Amino acid sequence: MKPVVQLLYFGYHQAMSCIFPVAIFGTLALTRIWEVPFLHRYDAILLILLAVQYLMYSSGLETWDEIKVICLFHVIGLALELYKVHMGSWSYPEPGVSKLFGVPLYSGFMYASVASFMCQVWRRLRMDMTGWPGGMASFALGGAIYFNFFTHHFIPDFRWWLTALVFVVFRKTWIIYRVRATTYRMPLSVAFVIVGFFIWAAENIATFLGAWTYPDQREAWRMVGVSKISSWFLLVIISVIIVAQLKHVKAARRAEPG
């Protein structure tokens, strides 16, 4: 009976951590079915997501520190979107007032939703890590991963080298999480793969709902290639590195005397 109870508690906290991603999918689905009066779809999505974010903060579902992390990811994601759309990797074909160089501003929220999940689940499951490689190594790897998303268009793609390096750098890192009074742990690299898979599944839903369009989806929707899991795997690493480092810094400040 206890394993069932533990699973239910774990599932509940996972579901609560997914409120913002679910809000995004719900908004995409609703605006696909019903046209919002007097607004382009992309503009309506942006306004709805801003309202959701405000409600989550005002209700206490998200803290001010978590909002700051989410805003950071919004900027990081938007910068990547601007570049990728410019390079023709994907497109946003619908009109909108809130589009910047062909990219709707709501698109940054899709990256921010990953940060929202990470912050929420970290707090709800009272997570910690052992064997963290430190700020220098983790940020250098995260920076290399992020810039590879840009540079692979004109120099060789180092994705698989970086993936191998992830397993080397984080080989001793374990996630510690707690469900009620029981403590569990998991290798961090395994968690990267699991979250990357679920984001890839979410990406298929998002493209089906018209969040964005890949070149091979312009005539008709088709499933996003499985190889994209590796991209999300690497993107999740960036989010974990930033969130974990901020948590470590905050914990260290609380531990300081005075």
Sequence and secondary structure as in RCSB ss.txt:
>XXXX:A:sequence
MKPVVQLLYFGYHQAMSCIFPVAIFGTLALTRIWEVPFLHRYDAILLILLAVQYLMYSSGLETWDEIKVICLFHV
IGLALELYKVHMGSWSYPEPGVSKLFGVPLYSGFMYASVASFMCQVWRRLRMDMTGWPGGMASFALGGAIYFNFF
THHFIPDFRWWLTALVFVVFRKTWIIYRVRATTYRMPLSVAFVIVGFFIWAAENIATFLGAWTYPDQREAWRMVG
VSKISSWFLLVIISVIIVAQLKHVKAARRAEPG
>XXXX:A:secstr
 HHHHHHHHHHHHHHHHTHHHHHHHHHHHHHHHS  TTS HHHHHHHHHHHHHHHHHHTTSS HHHHHHHHHHHH
HHHHHHHHHHHTTS B  S  TTEETTEETTHHHHHHHHHHHHHHHHHHTT EEES   HHHHHHHHHHHHHHHH
HTTTS   HHHHHHHHHHHTTT EEEEEETTEEEEEEHHHHHHHHHHHHHHHHHHHHHTTS B GGGSSS     
TTHHHHHHHHHHHHHHHHHHHHHHHHHHHHS  
